[in-house]
Amino acid sequence: MVLAHKLAMASDLVTADMVESTEFPHLAGKYSVYGVPHTVVNETVHVEGAVPEATLMSQIMTALGSQRA
Amino acid sequence: MPILDEKVREQVRKALADLTRPVRIVMFTQGEGGALECDYCQQTRELAEEVAGTSPQVTLEVRDFEADAELAKTYGVDKIPALVLLADGTPPRDVGIRLYGIPAGYEFSAFIEDLRLLGGGEPGLREDTVRALGQLKSPVHLQVFVTPT
C-alpha cells in the first residue's frame, strides 16, 4: 500500500486507495479479490501480491495502453 | 478504552517526532459518537484521534458522510470509514491518498509511513519511476485491497 501511496504523492495524476477487504466485501467480490494485497489499476488490470516498483509501473502502463486501444 | 497501548503509542510518537510539515487527516464517519456510528467507523475515528494526539504536526478533522456529503463528494469519498490524507497548508494539498476501512495490523505501519512521507519524508522512488510518472497523460487510479492481519 505504501508504494501505491508514494506514487500518488509523486504524481498529481495518480490516486491511491487502501481498501480493507473484509469491511467492503461487495468490492472484494466485484474485483474477485481472493488474496491480498491485490491491486486494481483503473478498473482493468489486476496485480496480485506485493510486487516490486518496476512491476507495478509496467502494469500501470499496460492499463493505460489498454485504455487507448 | 484506547485502541493503541502505551508501547505502540510511544512508537508512533517517535515515528512522527521529526515531521517537518503539517499533515491533515480528514476522517469521514457517520453519527459520530452516537449509537448508530458503525463499529469500524468508531474504531477508525478513535484510532485517528489517538494518532493525531501523538504529534502537533498532525491535525484531525472529523466529518459526517451524510451531513458533509458535498465535501465527501469533493474528495471522491464514496464509502466509510474513510481517511483522506492531506499535506496541510493554505489550502491543504490533496495528493490523492485515501484509506477505506480501519488501517490495522500491517496497514497501521503503512498509515504511519504515509503520514511520515506527507510530513516531509522522501518517497525514495526509482529514477525511472519518477520519469515515467512525469510522462503520464491520463489519470491512474490504484485500489489496493488489504486485510487487517
Backbone of each chain as ProteinMPNN parsed JSONL, in Angstrom:
{"seq_chain_A": "MVLAHKLAMASDLVTADMVESTEFPHLAGKYSVYGVPHTVVNETVHVEGAVPEATLMSQIMTALGSQRA", "coords_chain_A": {"N_chain_A": [[0.821, -1.21, 0.0], [1.981, 1.223, 0.734], [3.711, 1.754, -1.378], [1.926, 2.315, -3.522], [0.779, 4.604, -2.465], [3.004, 6.247, -2.393], [3.413, 6.641, -5.102], [1.168, 8.146, -5.638], [1.775, 10.431, -4.226], [3.873, 11.354, -5.704], [2.863, 12.009, -8.182], [0.411, 14.065, -9.675], [-1.536, 12.931, -11.152], [-2.023, 10.464, -10.213], [-4.045, 8.539, -8.083], [-4.511, 6.851, -5.016], [-6.007, 4.27, -3.291], [-6.405, 2.625, -0.185], [-8.124, -0.298, 0.463], [-10.012, -1.943, 2.751], [-10.603, -5.206, 2.688], [-12.388, -6.941, 4.17], [-14.205, -5.203, 5.263], [-15.433, -4.122, 3.111], [-16.879, -6.086, 1.473], [-18.406, -6.296, -0.852], [-16.979, -4.932, -2.752], [-14.603, -6.37, -2.805], [-15.64, -8.675, -3.824], [-16.618, -7.796, -6.276], [-14.245, -7.236, -7.649], [-13.086, -9.69, -7.655], [-11.301, -10.451, -5.525], [-9.179, -12.602, -4.05], [-6.901, -13.041, -2.652], [-4.567, -11.134, -0.669], [-1.958, -8.592, -0.691], [-3.991, -7.05, -3.232], [-4.067, -5.387, -6.134], [-5.934, -3.107, -7.998], [-5.819, -1.625, -11.075], [-7.005, 1.196, -12.544], [-9.556, -0.035, -12.862], [-9.178, -2.14, -14.64], [-6.715, -3.653, -14.883], [-5.219, -6.19, -12.959], [-3.181, -6.706, -10.148], [-1.551, -9.113, -8.397], [-0.502, -9.74, -5.104], [2.409, -8.43, -3.282], [4.285, -6.472, -5.207], [7.402, -5.655, -6.914], [8.486, -2.253, -7.417], [9.044, -1.632, -10.163], [7.552, -3.558, -11.484], [4.91, -2.936, -10.78], [4.743, -0.433, -11.993], [4.989, -1.175, -14.693], [2.647, -2.589, -15.01], [0.833, -0.547, -14.659], [1.349, 0.942, -16.935], [0.484, -0.908, -18.796], [-2.246, -0.933, -18.209], [-2.92, 1.679, -18.953], [-2.305, 1.56, -21.631], [-4.187, -0.288, -22.593], [-6.435, 1.205, -22.344], [-6.183, 3.117, -24.261], [-6.277, 1.674, -26.606]], "CA_chain_A": [[0.0, 0.0, 0.0], [2.822, 2.419, 0.794], [4.214, 2.032, -2.731], [0.843, 2.985, -4.254], [0.634, 5.953, -1.914], [4.18, 7.023, -2.829], [3.169, 7.042, -6.487], [0.172, 9.218, -5.58], [2.462, 11.644, -3.77], [4.82, 11.8, -6.724], [2.18, 12.454, -9.402], [-0.939, 14.596, -9.496], [-2.492, 12.12, -11.915], [-2.212, 9.167, -9.554], [-4.746, 8.465, -6.808], [-4.323, 5.502, -4.482], [-6.866, 3.923, -2.16], [-6.34, 1.358, 0.52], [-9.486, -0.774, 0.712], [-9.975, -3.081, 3.669], [-11.498, -6.177, 2.035], [-13.458, -7.517, 4.982], [-15.211, -4.182, 5.528], [-16.118, -3.806, 1.854], [-16.9, -7.371, 0.75], [-19.003, -6.163, -2.191], [-15.908, -4.516, -3.674], [-13.701, -7.51, -2.936], [-16.338, -9.586, -4.726], [-16.676, -7.174, -7.607], [-12.937, -7.338, -8.308], [-12.583, -11.053, -7.462], [-10.119, -10.439, -4.663], [-9.099, -13.836, -3.254], [-5.724, -12.936, -1.788], [-4.121, -9.753, -0.531], [-2.592, -7.436, -1.336], [-4.482, -7.193, -4.594], [-4.188, -4.015, -6.62], [-6.7, -2.933, -9.234], [-5.384, -0.409, -11.749], [-8.033, 1.744, -13.458], [-10.656, -0.991, -13.05], [-8.952, -3.15, -15.669], [-5.562, -4.527, -14.684], [-5.114, -6.694, -11.589], [-1.846, -7.109, -9.732], [-1.663, -9.926, -7.179], [0.661, -9.785, -4.225], [3.248, -7.243, -3.155], [5.226, -6.572, -6.323], [8.405, -4.588, -6.954], [8.084, -0.979, -8.02], [9.103, -1.681, -11.634], [6.449, -4.402, -11.944], [3.672, -2.166, -10.655], [4.775, 0.603, -13.031], [4.723, -1.753, -16.008], [1.211, -2.914, -15.031], [0.127, 0.729, -14.848], [1.488, 1.266, -18.359], [-0.402, -1.843, -19.503], [-3.621, -0.445, -18.017], [-3.094, 2.89, -19.772], [-2.261, 1.135, -23.03], [-5.433, -0.94, -22.98], [-7.467, 2.237, -22.441], [-6.013, 3.839, -25.531], [-6.604, 0.792, -27.714]], "C_chain_A": [[0.855, 1.261, 0.0], [3.347, 2.784, -0.595], [3.162, 2.797, -3.546], [0.689, 4.428, -3.772], [1.823, 6.843, -2.279], [3.971, 7.525, -4.257], [2.171, 8.198, -6.519], [0.832, 10.537, -5.171], [3.328, 12.234, -4.878], [4.141, 12.299, -7.993], [0.768, 12.919, -9.11], [-1.979, 13.743, -10.202], [-2.792, 10.783, -11.248], [-2.983, 9.327, -8.233], [-4.656, 7.022, -6.32], [-5.175, 5.289, -3.235], [-6.391, 2.646, -1.5], [-7.795, 0.955, 0.728], [-9.396, -2.024, 1.583], [-11.052, -4.076, 3.217], [-12.663, -6.634, 2.897], [-14.553, -6.5, 5.305], [-16.012, -3.823, 4.279], [-16.172, -5.055, 0.969], [-17.497, -7.254, -0.651], [-17.944, -5.745, -3.209], [-14.918, -5.655, -3.899], [-14.32, -8.518, -3.908], [-16.34, -9.077, -6.15], [-15.37, -7.348, -8.378], [-12.306, -8.724, -8.148], [-11.277, -11.089, -6.669], [-10.127, -11.699, -3.795], [-7.908, -13.829, -2.322], [-5.322, -11.48, -1.703], [-2.606, -9.7, -0.38], [-2.981, -7.74, -2.779], [-4.74, -5.773, -5.08], [-4.955, -3.978, -7.933], [-6.294, -1.586, -9.83], [-6.448, 0.012, -12.757], [-9.114, 0.727, -13.823], [-10.337, -2.171, -13.97], [-7.841, -4.146, -15.368], [-5.439, -4.909, -13.208], [-3.692, -7.147, -11.286], [-1.967, -7.849, -8.401], [-0.365, -9.897, -6.388], [1.393, -8.455, -4.151], [4.332, -7.345, -4.218], [6.251, -5.436, -6.267], [7.871, -3.374, -7.721], [8.018, -1.051, -9.551], [7.935, -2.501, -12.199], [5.131, -3.63, -11.883], [3.61, -1.087, -11.747], [4.445, 0.009, -14.39], [3.25, -2.163, -16.126], [0.368, -1.653, -15.225], [0.168, 1.117, -16.326], [0.587, 0.354, -19.208], [-1.852, -1.352, -19.417], [-3.889, 0.772, -18.898], [-3.121, 2.533, -21.246], [-3.572, 0.528, -23.476], [-6.574, 0.068, -23.07], [-7.426, 2.921, -23.798], [-6.503, 2.993, -26.703], [-8.114, 0.748, -27.972]], "O_chain_A": [[0.511, 2.25, -0.647], [3.421, 3.96, -0.952], [3.474, 3.804, -4.181], [0.494, 5.346, -4.568], [1.667, 8.051, -2.453], [4.301, 8.664, -4.587], [2.306, 9.119, -7.324], [0.502, 11.604, -5.687], [3.494, 13.45, -4.977], [4.789, 12.954, -8.809], [0.019, 12.258, -8.39], [-3.168, 13.82, -9.89], [-3.699, 10.06, -11.662], [-2.62, 10.14, -7.383], [-4.717, 6.085, -7.117], [-5.074, 6.032, -2.258], [-6.016, 1.691, -2.18], [-8.613, 1.784, 1.128], [-8.788, -3.025, 1.204], [-12.249, -3.818, 3.348], [-13.797, -6.709, 2.423], [-15.691, -6.876, 5.588], [-17.119, -3.292, 4.368], [-15.601, -5.09, -0.121], [-17.138, -8.023, -1.542], [-17.994, -6.144, -4.372], [-14.455, -5.884, -5.016], [-13.618, -9.133, -4.711], [-16.097, -9.821, -7.1], [-15.373, -7.575, -9.587], [-11.132, -8.914, -8.467], [-10.286, -11.681, -7.097], [-10.974, -11.847, -2.915], [-7.903, -14.531, -1.311], [-5.69, -10.678, -2.561], [-2.013, -10.697, 0.033], [-2.372, -8.578, -3.444], [-5.544, -5.047, -4.495], [-4.656, -4.729, -8.862], [-6.407, -0.545, -9.181], [-6.752, -0.718, -13.701], [-9.531, 0.65, -14.979], [-11.134, -3.104, -14.073], [-8.007, -5.347, -15.577], [-5.543, -4.059, -12.324], [-3.079, -7.877, -12.065], [-2.426, -7.288, -7.406], [0.725, -10.016, -6.946], [1.058, -7.495, -4.845], [5.203, -8.212, -4.136], [6.008, -4.394, -5.659], [6.954, -3.466, -8.538], [7.053, -0.587, -10.158], [7.397, -2.178, -13.258], [4.337, -3.668, -12.822], [2.559, -0.859, -12.346], [3.703, 0.613, -15.165], [2.671, -2.094, -17.21], [-0.678, -1.688, -15.873], [-0.829, 1.558, -16.896], [0.006, 0.788, -20.203], [-2.583, -1.352, -20.406], [-4.95, 0.883, -19.513], [-3.868, 3.129, -22.023], [-4.034, 0.78, -24.589], [-7.559, -0.162, -23.772], [-8.45, 3.253, -24.395], [-7.068, 3.513, -27.665], [-8.565, 0.048, -28.878]]}, "seq_chain_B": "MPILDEKVREQVRKALADLTRPVRIVMFTQGEGGALECDYCQQTRELAEEVAGTSPQVTLEVRDFEADAELAKTYGVDKIPALVLLADGTPPRDVGIRLYGIPAGYEFSAFIEDLRLLGGGEPGLREDTVRALGQLKSPVHLQVFVTPT", "coords_chain_B": {"N_chain_B": [[-11.841, 2.697, 26.203], [-8.48, 2.897, 25.163], [-7.315, 2.386, 21.755], [-4.725, 2.013, 20.915], [-2.004, 0.63, 22.644], [0.141, 1.724, 25.344], [2.796, 1.281, 24.617], [2.826, 1.05, 21.812], [1.796, 3.526, 21.196], [3.883, 5.138, 22.008], [5.816, 4.371, 20.166], [4.647, 5.363, 17.854], [4.65, 8.05, 18.451], [7.378, 8.549, 18.41], [7.95, 7.891, 15.745], [6.635, 9.913, 14.429], [7.843, 12.153, 15.301], [9.749, 13.668, 13.939], [8.501, 15.11, 11.915], [8.434, 17.565, 9.443], [6.64, 19.043, 8.135], [3.185, 20.082, 8.282], [0.442, 17.772, 8.55], [-2.763, 16.792, 7.49], [-5.538, 14.94, 8.539], [-8.492, 13.975, 7.172], [-11.323, 12.641, 8.346], [-13.977, 10.561, 7.532], [-16.998, 9.706, 8.952], [-20.089, 8.462, 10.261], [-22.678, 9.792, 12.156], [-21.152, 10.535, 14.483], [-19.869, 9.299, 17.479], [-22.347, 8.471, 18.343], [-25.033, 6.033, 18.901], [-25.541, 4.931, 16.485], [-23.278, 5.025, 14.969], [-21.174, 3.236, 12.885], [-19.401, 0.219, 13.8], [-16.762, -0.132, 12.782], [-16.345, 2.43, 11.86], [-16.324, 3.896, 14.194], [-14.093, 2.756, 15.488], [-12.065, 3.369, 13.671], [-12.149, 6.142, 13.712], [-11.45, 6.623, 16.387], [-8.903, 5.544, 16.399], [-7.621, 7.278, 14.604], [-7.86, 9.632, 16.069], [-6.24, 9.047, 18.253], [-3.744, 8.721, 17.02], [-3.378, 11.27, 15.875], [-3.183, 12.654, 18.209], [-0.617, 12.175, 19.046], [1.194, 13.807, 17.791], [2.063, 17.195, 17.24], [2.103, 18.058, 14.661], [0.216, 16.743, 13.249], [-3.074, 16.987, 12.276], [-6.469, 16.36, 12.957], [-9.548, 16.135, 11.305], [-12.83, 15.586, 11.762], [-15.483, 14.415, 9.882], [-18.901, 14.232, 8.729], [-20.363, 11.753, 6.854], [-22.906, 11.989, 5.772], [-24.03, 14.541, 6.561], [-21.974, 16.162, 5.663], [-21.951, 15.723, 2.934], [-21.375, 17.029, 0.53], [-18.695, 17.746, 0.785], [-17.569, 15.232, 1.008], [-18.057, 14.345, -1.525], [-16.462, 16.101, -2.979], [-13.954, 15.162, -2.25], [-14.158, 12.735, -3.386], [-14.983, 10.634, -1.851], [-16.649, 7.706, -1.346], [-17.471, 5.773, 0.357], [-17.536, 4.587, 3.765], [-15.791, 3.615, 6.834], [-13.613, 6.388, 6.08], [-10.389, 7.706, 5.416], [-8.857, 10.625, 4.534], [-5.85, 11.753, 3.426], [-3.972, 14.647, 3.765], [-1.512, 17.014, 2.636], [-0.873, 19.481, 4.756], [-1.745, 22.996, 4.755], [-2.217, 26.288, 3.327], [-4.161, 26.528, 0.699], [-4.9, 23.195, 2.05], [-3.12, 20.44, 0.54], [-4.259, 18.041, -1.642], [-3.058, 14.982, -2.273], [-4.03, 12.691, -3.249], [-4.497, 10.404, -1.658], [-6.221, 7.843, -0.063], [-7.744, 6.04, 2.6], [-9.728, 3.371, 3.063], [-11.674, 1.9, 5.451], [-10.501, 0.356, 8.486], [-7.122, 1.018, 9.219], [-5.403, -1.454, 10.227], [-3.151, -3.681, 12.008], [-0.606, -4.75, 9.847], [-1.181, -2.739, 8.051], [-1.438, -0.57, 9.639], [1.141, 0.29, 10.193], [1.763, 1.094, 7.637], [0.045, 3.235, 7.322], [1.108, 5.025, 9.207], [3.571, 5.402, 8.0], [2.734, 6.682, 5.661], [1.927, 9.133, 6.77], [4.366, 10.045, 7.669], [5.736, 10.4, 5.256], [4.137, 12.325, 3.978], [4.548, 14.338, 5.739], [7.025, 15.356, 5.227], [8.906, 13.474, 4.552], [11.069, 11.561, 2.319], [9.955, 10.06, -0.607], [11.582, 8.305, -2.026], [11.566, 7.012, -4.583], [12.341, 5.029, -7.524], [14.51, 6.258, -10.114], [13.661, 5.832, -12.782], [10.991, 5.368, -12.352], [10.033, 7.828, -11.41], [10.5, 9.323, -13.688], [8.763, 8.061, -15.524], [6.323, 8.579, -14.289], [6.227, 11.307, -14.59], [5.678, 11.51, -17.219], [3.099, 10.752, -17.554], [-0.151, 10.951, -19.013], [-2.791, 10.572, -18.599], [-5.282, 9.926, -16.004], [-4.502, 7.766, -13.236], [-5.82, 5.28, -11.312], [-5.4, 3.624, -8.382], [-6.393, 0.82, -6.57], [-5.822, -0.673, -3.657], [-6.311, -3.666, -2.257], [-6.567, -4.933, 0.997], [-6.109, -6.903, 4.031], [-6.9, -6.922, 7.527], [-4.426, -7.989, 8.942]], "CA_chain_B": [[-10.504, 2.098, 26.245], [-7.723, 3.289, 23.957], [-7.032, 1.325, 20.784], [-3.274, 1.789, 20.933], [-1.473, 0.553, 24.003], [1.142, 2.765, 25.608], [4.032, 0.967, 23.898], [2.634, 1.407, 20.4], [1.621, 4.971, 21.159], [5.221, 5.703, 22.129], [6.481, 4.131, 18.867], [4.056, 6.295, 16.895], [5.14, 9.378, 18.817], [8.76, 8.623, 17.913], [7.933, 7.861, 14.279], [6.11, 11.181, 13.914], [8.514, 13.25, 16.013], [10.567, 14.533, 13.078], [7.751, 15.673, 10.788], [8.803, 18.96, 9.241], [5.482, 19.73, 7.545], [1.924, 19.634, 8.879], [-0.37, 16.814, 7.814], [-4.152, 16.811, 7.94], [-6.338, 13.747, 8.274], [-9.931, 14.231, 7.165], [-11.944, 11.348, 8.579], [-15.422, 10.541, 7.321], [-17.761, 8.697, 9.658], [-21.495, 8.852, 10.253], [-23.237, 9.76, 13.506], [-20.005, 10.492, 15.393], [-20.064, 9.101, 18.907], [-23.701, 8.016, 18.661], [-25.287, 4.593, 18.877], [-25.651, 4.455, 15.106], [-21.989, 5.06, 14.277], [-20.793, 1.853, 12.634], [-18.289, -0.209, 14.65], [-15.474, 0.173, 12.147], [-16.219, 3.891, 11.794], [-15.941, 4.346, 15.532], [-12.713, 2.322, 15.748], [-11.167, 4.118, 12.794], [-12.115, 7.516, 14.218], [-10.676, 6.637, 17.626], [-7.502, 5.308, 16.026], [-7.123, 8.529, 14.021], [-7.751, 10.591, 17.169], [-5.069, 8.694, 19.057], [-2.543, 9.005, 16.226], [-3.238, 12.732, 15.785], [-2.805, 13.117, 19.542], [0.801, 11.946, 19.349], [2.067, 14.764, 17.115], [1.477, 18.517, 16.991], [2.085, 18.308, 13.206], [-0.888, 16.002, 12.639], [-4.384, 17.504, 12.664], [-7.582, 15.515, 12.539], [-10.829, 16.806, 11.076], [-13.838, 14.522, 11.632], [-16.627, 14.872, 9.088], [-20.018, 13.295, 8.652], [-20.573, 11.325, 5.462], [-24.217, 12.456, 5.31], [-24.146, 15.984, 6.747], [-20.939, 16.803, 4.842], [-21.959, 14.959, 1.678], [-20.727, 17.811, -0.53], [-17.249, 17.638, 0.983], [-17.226, 13.845, 0.679], [-18.073, 14.293, -2.989], [-15.267, 16.822, -3.425], [-12.811, 14.275, -2.061], [-14.41, 11.466, -4.053], [-15.195, 9.593, -0.838], [-17.93, 7.069, -1.644], [-17.76, 4.749, 1.365], [-16.925, 4.901, 5.064], [-14.945, 4.735, 7.239], [-12.615, 6.85, 5.121], [-9.383, 8.666, 5.856], [-8.243, 11.369, 3.432], [-4.612, 12.324, 3.975], [-3.606, 15.858, 3.04], [-0.369, 17.81, 3.056], [-1.601, 20.645, 5.256], [-1.26, 24.3, 4.315], [-3.335, 27.133, 2.926], [-5.06, 25.486, 1.208], [-4.277, 21.869, 2.142], [-2.921, 19.843, -0.777], [-4.733, 16.67, -1.751], [-2.171, 14.263, -3.188], [-4.753, 11.529, -3.79], [-4.376, 9.223, -0.799], [-7.42, 7.512, 0.713], [-7.766, 4.745, 3.273], [-11.099, 2.969, 3.366], [-11.625, 0.821, 6.427], [-9.52, 0.634, 9.539], [-5.76, 0.559, 8.935], [-4.963, -2.221, 11.388], [-2.068, -4.626, 11.765], [0.462, -4.292, 8.961], [-1.6, -1.488, 7.419], [-1.25, 0.538, 10.574], [2.5, 0.788, 9.916], [1.717, 1.785, 6.342], [-0.637, 4.503, 7.602], [2.084, 5.898, 9.875], [4.566, 5.735, 6.984], [2.085, 7.703, 4.827], [1.973, 10.412, 7.486], [5.779, 10.471, 7.666], [6.083, 10.867, 3.911], [3.43, 13.586, 3.735], [5.083, 15.315, 6.668], [8.358, 15.808, 4.879], [9.816, 12.391, 4.19], [11.399, 11.369, 0.901], [9.371, 8.798, -1.072], [12.648, 7.412, -2.454], [11.192, 6.202, -5.738], [13.399, 4.858, -8.528], [14.597, 7.338, -11.094], [12.823, 5.554, -13.957], [9.588, 5.51, -11.927], [9.744, 9.265, -11.375], [10.452, 9.76, -15.086], [7.528, 7.528, -16.113], [5.193, 9.307, -13.7], [6.248, 12.642, -15.179], [5.184, 11.454, -18.601], [1.695, 10.322, -17.576], [-1.057, 11.912, -19.65], [-4.157, 10.353, -18.113], [-5.353, 9.537, -14.599], [-4.273, 6.386, -12.812], [-6.463, 5.045, -10.022], [-4.985, 2.352, -7.796], [-7.135, 0.371, -5.388], [-5.057, -1.756, -3.054], [-7.111, -4.41, -1.283], [-5.756, -5.494, 2.077], [-6.894, -7.411, 5.158], [-6.299, -6.439, 8.778], [-3.63, -9.007, 9.637]], "C_chain_B": [[-9.734, 2.472, 24.987], [-7.445, 2.097, 23.042], [-5.54, 0.978, 20.812], [-2.806, 1.658, 22.38], [-0.306, 1.533, 24.13], [2.429, 2.556, 24.804], [3.936, 1.402, 22.431], [2.511, 2.93, 20.253], [2.976, 5.683, 21.197], [5.989, 5.547, 20.804], [5.974, 5.118, 17.829], [4.586, 7.704, 17.167], [6.556, 9.572, 18.284], [8.783, 8.725, 16.399], [7.506, 9.212, 13.704], [6.819, 12.404, 14.502], [9.249, 14.204, 15.069], [9.816, 15.055, 11.851], [8.102, 17.157, 10.665], [7.652, 19.771, 8.645], [4.194, 19.197, 8.174], [1.126, 18.721, 7.952], [-1.789, 16.882, 8.374], [-4.854, 15.505, 7.565], [-7.796, 14.18, 8.285], [-10.609, 12.869, 7.241], [-13.45, 11.464, 8.358], [-16.028, 9.37, 8.072], [-19.219, 9.073, 9.485], [-22.03, 8.719, 11.659], [-22.161, 9.661, 14.568], [-20.393, 10.339, 16.866], [-21.438, 8.584, 19.303], [-23.847, 6.511, 18.527], [-25.283, 4.047, 17.461], [-24.337, 4.502, 14.333], [-21.523, 3.615, 14.088], [-19.523, 1.501, 13.42], [-16.937, 0.174, 14.069], [-15.249, 1.676, 12.061], [-15.719, 4.419, 13.134], [-14.478, 3.994, 15.814], [-11.714, 3.122, 14.924], [-11.026, 5.557, 13.278], [-11.254, 7.585, 15.48], [-9.191, 6.425, 17.353], [-6.88, 6.601, 15.483], [-6.939, 9.589, 15.108], [-6.49, 10.322, 17.989], [-3.767, 9.005, 18.321], [-2.306, 10.518, 16.151], [-2.769, 13.304, 17.123], [-1.334, 12.956, 19.86], [1.722, 12.993, 18.722], [1.382, 16.104, 16.877], [1.387, 18.831, 15.491], [0.907, 17.614, 12.519], [-2.22, 16.509, 13.179], [-5.456, 16.571, 12.15], [-8.846, 16.346, 12.42], [-11.85, 15.688, 10.872], [-15.065, 15.082, 10.936], [-17.689, 13.789, 9.032], [-20.364, 13.024, 7.191], [-21.884, 11.873, 4.893], [-24.324, 13.978, 5.376], [-23.137, 16.748, 5.883], [-20.811, 16.105, 3.488], [-21.24, 15.696, 0.538], [-19.204, 17.673, -0.454], [-16.775, 16.223, 0.62], [-17.125, 13.716, -0.849], [-16.823, 14.968, -3.558], [-14.03, 15.931, -3.332], [-12.992, 12.925, -2.759], [-14.591, 10.314, -3.074], [-16.586, 9.0, -1.029], [-18.283, 5.95, -0.669], [-17.054, 5.128, 2.654], [-16.721, 3.623, 5.874], [-13.895, 5.089, 6.18], [-11.661, 7.834, 5.783], [-8.793, 9.3, 4.609], [-7.008, 12.021, 4.022], [-4.163, 13.498, 3.119], [-2.301, 16.439, 3.566], [-0.988, 19.131, 3.481], [-0.948, 21.94, 4.8], [-2.467, 25.136, 3.963], [-3.329, 27.257, 1.413], [-4.313, 24.164, 1.345], [-4.168, 21.242, 0.754], [-3.318, 18.368, -0.753], [-3.858, 15.931, -2.762], [-2.824, 12.986, -3.724], [-4.616, 10.257, -2.978], [-5.638, 9.035, 0.042], [-7.22, 6.164, 1.389], [-9.213, 4.451, 3.626], [-11.071, 1.748, 4.268], [-10.512, 1.114, 7.415], [-8.127, 0.146, 9.135], [-5.195, -0.141, 10.161], [-3.82, -3.156, 11.003], [-0.982, -4.016, 10.888], [0.102, -2.939, 8.34], [-1.484, -0.286, 8.348], [0.135, 1.15, 10.371], [2.514, 1.585, 8.625], [1.075, 3.167, 6.502], [0.335, 5.506, 8.236], [3.16, 6.335, 8.88], [4.009, 6.805, 6.022], [2.206, 9.084, 5.472], [3.403, 10.96, 7.495], [6.171, 11.059, 6.314], [5.428, 12.208, 3.617], [4.015, 14.71, 4.584], [6.529, 15.677, 6.409], [9.351, 14.73, 4.502], [10.056, 12.317, 2.691], [10.804, 10.043, 0.437], [10.432, 7.807, -1.557], [12.255, 6.472, -3.578], [12.354, 6.106, -6.71], [13.343, 5.995, -9.542], [13.68, 7.091, -12.288], [11.335, 5.646, -13.618], [9.187, 6.987, -11.97], [9.612, 9.803, -12.797], [9.134, 9.317, -15.733], [6.303, 8.275, -15.583], [5.078, 10.703, -14.308], [5.68, 12.676, -16.589], [3.725, 11.008, -18.691], [0.821, 11.41, -18.202], [-2.492, 11.762, -19.13], [-4.153, 9.808, -16.684], [-5.122, 8.046, -14.358], [-4.909, 6.229, -11.432], [-6.095, 3.655, -9.517], [-5.865, 2.037, -6.598], [-6.393, -0.839, -4.834], [-5.906, -2.43, -1.978], [-6.191, -5.082, -0.276], [-6.691, -6.153, 3.092], [-6.17, -7.022, 6.437], [-5.523, -7.503, 9.523], [-2.31, -8.422, 10.105]], "O_chain_B": [[-10.261, 2.38, 23.878], [-7.352, 0.956, 23.494], [-5.154, -0.189, 20.743], [-3.163, 2.468, 23.235], [0.163, 2.093, 23.139], [3.068, 3.515, 24.369], [4.845, 2.034, 21.892], [3.045, 3.529, 19.319], [3.189, 6.686, 20.516], [6.708, 6.451, 20.377], [6.745, 5.648, 17.029], [4.925, 8.447, 16.245], [6.889, 10.639, 17.768], [9.524, 9.526, 15.828], [7.957, 9.609, 12.629], [6.44, 13.544, 14.231], [9.364, 15.396, 15.351], [10.442, 15.405, 10.85], [8.073, 17.902, 11.645], [7.672, 21.002, 8.642], [4.11, 18.028, 8.55], [1.138, 18.884, 6.732], [-1.986, 17.014, 9.582], [-4.77, 15.036, 6.429], [-8.286, 14.693, 9.291], [-10.49, 12.049, 6.33], [-14.11, 12.34, 8.916], [-15.651, 8.215, 7.877], [-19.549, 9.914, 8.65], [-21.87, 7.678, 12.296], [-22.236, 8.81, 15.455], [-21.145, 11.144, 17.415], [-21.673, 8.288, 20.475], [-22.927, 5.81, 18.105], [-25.053, 2.857, 17.246], [-24.277, 4.074, 13.181], [-21.486, 2.852, 15.053], [-18.68, 2.362, 13.674], [-16.079, 0.727, 14.758], [-14.118, 2.15, 12.173], [-14.824, 5.262, 13.202], [-13.717, 4.823, 16.313], [-10.653, 3.506, 15.415], [-9.934, 6.125, 13.262], [-10.431, 8.488, 15.63], [-8.334, 7.039, 17.988], [-5.765, 6.971, 15.852], [-5.976, 10.355, 15.074], [-5.769, 11.245, 18.368], [-2.807, 9.492, 18.918], [-1.184, 10.99, 16.337], [-2.054, 14.304, 17.167], [-0.843, 13.529, 20.832], [2.899, 13.067, 19.073], [0.258, 16.153, 16.376], [0.681, 19.757, 15.092], [0.633, 17.867, 11.346], [-2.468, 16.47, 14.385], [-5.361, 16.053, 11.037], [-9.177, 17.144, 13.297], [-11.747, 14.925, 9.912], [-15.618, 16.1, 11.352], [-17.423, 12.608, 9.255], [-20.62, 13.94, 6.409], [-21.977, 12.182, 3.705], [-24.663, 14.629, 4.388], [-23.422, 17.856, 5.427], [-19.71, 15.921, 2.969], [-20.588, 15.078, -0.304], [-18.522, 17.508, -1.465], [-15.721, 16.044, 0.008], [-16.225, 13.064, -1.377], [-16.207, 14.466, -4.498], [-13.173, 15.943, -4.216], [-12.1, 12.077, -2.73], [-14.377, 9.153, -3.425], [-17.588, 9.702, -0.893], [-19.284, 5.258, -0.852], [-16.092, 5.896, 2.643], [-17.412, 2.634, 5.629], [-13.366, 4.22, 5.486], [-12.06, 8.672, 6.592], [-8.289, 8.602, 3.729], [-7.099, 12.757, 5.005], [-3.994, 13.369, 1.907], [-2.01, 16.376, 4.76], [-1.569, 19.833, 2.654], [0.245, 21.977, 4.498], [-3.602, 24.76, 4.255], [-2.542, 28.04, 0.882], [-3.211, 24.021, 0.815], [-5.016, 21.478, -0.107], [-2.8, 17.57, 0.028], [-3.907, 16.215, -3.959], [-2.242, 12.286, -4.552], [-4.618, 9.157, -3.531], [-6.066, 9.939, 0.759], [-6.605, 5.259, 0.825], [-9.844, 5.184, 4.388], [-10.524, 0.703, 3.913], [-9.69, 2.005, 7.204], [-7.967, -1.013, 8.752], [-4.586, 0.49, 11.024], [-3.559, -3.388, 9.823], [-0.499, -2.914, 11.148], [0.974, -2.096, 8.129], [-1.437, 0.861, 7.903], [0.289, 2.371, 10.375], [3.183, 2.613, 8.52], [1.514, 4.141, 5.891], [0.379, 6.675, 7.853], [3.61, 7.481, 8.903], [4.73, 7.72, 5.622], [2.541, 10.069, 4.813], [3.626, 12.162, 7.351], [6.85, 12.083, 6.241], [6.062, 13.117, 3.08], [3.982, 15.879, 4.199], [7.192, 16.245, 7.276], [10.5, 15.022, 4.171], [9.339, 12.93, 1.9], [11.109, 9.0, 1.016], [10.21, 6.597, -1.507], [12.567, 5.281, -3.54], [13.235, 6.966, -6.736], [12.299, 6.598, -9.789], [13.003, 8.005, -12.758], [10.515, 5.96, -14.48], [8.135, 7.342, -12.501], [8.74, 10.623, -13.087], [8.473, 10.105, -16.408], [5.368, 8.566, -16.33], [3.978, 11.215, -14.514], [5.26, 13.721, -17.086], [3.177, 10.899, -19.788], [1.01, 12.604, -17.966], [-3.297, 12.691, -19.207], [-3.139, 9.291, -16.214], [-5.498, 7.197, -15.166], [-4.574, 6.958, -10.499], [-6.429, 2.645, -10.135], [-6.062, 2.878, -5.721], [-6.344, -1.895, -5.465], [-6.184, -1.847, -0.931], [-5.191, -5.706, -0.63], [-7.909, -5.986, 3.026], [-4.956, -6.815, 6.427], [-5.912, -7.889, 10.625], [-1.503, -9.126, 10.712]]}, "name": "protein", "num_of_chains": 2, "seq": "MVLAHKLAMASDLVTADMVESTEFPHLAGKYSVYGVPHTVVNETVHVEGAVPEATLMSQIMTALGSQRAMPILDEKVREQVRKALADLTRPVRIVMFTQGEGGALECDYCQQTRELAEEVAGTSPQVTLEVRDFEADAELAKTYGVDKIPALVLLADGTPPRDVGIRLYGIPAGYEFSAFIEDLRLLGGGEPGLREDTVRALGQLKSPVHLQVFVTPT"}
